[in-house]
Amino acid sequence: MASLKLKTFIGYRDDGSGQPGSGQSRMLELAIPNQIPAFAVDVKRALDEAAANRSAAIGFRRRLMEANRDLEKARQNNGLNATLIAGYGLSNQGPRLGDVYVKPQNREYVSLAFTLPIMTWGRAKAIVETAKANQELTQQTVEQDKLTFEQEIFTQVTLLQMLRQQVALTAKADQIAQNRYQIAQDRFKLSDLSVTDLGIAIQDKDRARRDAILALRDYWQAYYTLRLLTLYDFETNTKIK
């Protein structure tokens, strides 16, 4: 089931033998990514790249500008307003298509309208106060979102550094467990070790290998999550396009 899900995910198709209709599926050989890239990630650099590359950072500025625009619009609509409208057009009719373009009648007009509120019963003031409250709410929300944005990146950078150390420790523990199992197996062949002790060595070997692979999985997930959050490749020091 896991093999089929993986093939579906990567869009891999085969019939196992290379012949159509064989009905057999070829097993995939998976390579463990033991070699992790060695590079340092500066938190400030990660924050700067995320702010420059991600649309969320642009969204923070856009939300603040829209809130300021709405407040300014509410204030300007509270007094004298003028509207200028101008129009120009041509019209004609005739039995034939060419007659439509012969001596057409033109229509030109210009209108200027002024609007001055005399009595609003506090409605205009309420609109301004509402826009001001929305602006303050937007500022607070944006600041909170910025903190969450920065904290997420800071946490991911710290997690990546910790997981790199975890990979090194689990790899060393895996090697020790493999050596211990080999020694236990040799002693068992010499009748110098019980079956129970050999089983314990096998369990420790398998557990150490599983822990090493899980540590690698967590590291690579953190590695690509950081790339996703910053849209930057810290290994090659280039932006992800």
C-alpha positions, -999 to 999 in steps of 0.1 A, spaced: 0 0 0 28 24 9 46 16 -24 14 22 -44 7 55 -27 43 67 -34 40 58 -70 7 76 -73 22 107 -56 52 109 -80 31 99 -110 51 67 -116 37 41 -139 51 6 -147 40 -30 -151 69 -45 -133 84 -64 -163 84 -37 -189 58 -57 -209 22 -44 -212 -3 -64 -193 21 -84 -171 1 -73 -139 32 -72 -117 45 -41 -100 82 -33 -97 94 -25 -62 110 9 -57 145 11 -42 145 40 -18 178 57 -8 181 72 26 194 108 24 221 104 50 242 133 37 228 166 50 241 199 37 264 219 60 254 255 62 246 281 88 213 300 89 212 335 104 179 343 119 180 380 108 189 369 73 159 345 73 136 372 85 148 397 59 144 371 31 109 362 42 99 398 43 113 404 9 101 373 -9 68 362 7 35 378 -3 24 378 34 48 406 41 34 426 12 -1 419 26 8 435 59 16 468 41 -14 465 19 -38 461 48 -24 491 66 -26 512 35 -63 502 29 -72 510 65 -56 545 61 -73 550 28 -107 542 43 -101 566 72 -91 594 49 -120 587 26 -144 589 56 -130 622 66 -131 637 32 -167 627 26 -177 647 58 -177 681 41 -182 698 7 -179 674 -22 -178 683 -59 -185 659 -89 -175 668 -124 -190 648 -153 -183 654 -190 -196 634 -220 -192 634 -258 -209 612 -283 -221 609 -320 -253 595 -332 -271 591 -366 -295 568 -385 -301 559 -421 -314 531 -443 -279 521 -452 -248 515 -431 -228 542 -448 -255 568 -440 -248 564 -403 -214 581 -407 -227 610 -428 -232 643 -408 -237 626 -374 -253 645 -346 -230 652 -317 -239 654 -281 -217 672 -256 -224 680 -220 -206 690 -189 -221 689 -154 -207 700 -121 -225 690 -89 -218 702 -53 -229 683 -22 -228 699 12 -243 681 42 -264 704 64 -277 681 91 -263 646 95 -274 639 130 -240 626 139 -239 601 111 -208 615 95 -189 616 128 -199 580 135 -186 570 100 -152 586 108 -150 571 142 -159 537 128 -131 540 102 -107 551 128 -116 521 150 -111 498 120 -77 514 114 -66 508 149 -79 472 148 -61 466 116 -28 480 130 -31 457 161 -40 427 139 -11 434 116 13 437 144 1 405 159 4 387 125 39 401 121 50 387 155 35 353 146 52 355 112 86 363 127 82 338 156 74 310 131 106 316 112 127 320 144 113 287 157 120 269 124 156 281 122 162 270 158 145 237 151 166 231 121 198 236 141 186 212 168 176 186 143 210 187 127 225 178 160 199 152 165 208 135 132 244 134 142 236 118 176 212 92 162 236 83 135 263 76 161 239 56 182 229 36 151 265 28 144 271 17 180 240 -5 179 251 -21 146 285 -29 161 269 -43 192 247 -65 172 276 -78 152 295 -86 184 264 -103 199 259 -123 167 296 -135 168 293 -144 205 260 -163 198 277 -184 171 304 -193 197 276 -202 222 288 -174 244 255 -155 243 219 -166 250 190 -162 226 174 -136 248 205 -114 248 207 -118 210 171 -108 206 177 -77 228 207 -67 206 185 -72 175 157 -50 190 183 -23 199 197 -24 164 163 -20 148 153 7 172 185 27 166 181 25 129 145 35 131 154 65 153 181 76 129 157 75 99 130 94 119 156 120 128 165 124 91 128 127 82 123 154 108 154 173 96 144 173 59 109 183 68 123 213 88 148 220 60 121 224 33 97 241 56 123 268 62 127 271 24 89 274 21 87 301 48 115 322 34 115 313 -3 153 312 0 179 285 -5 204 289 24 226 262 10 234 281 -23 225 315 -10 200 322 -38 163 331 -39 139 303 -49 121 312 -81 
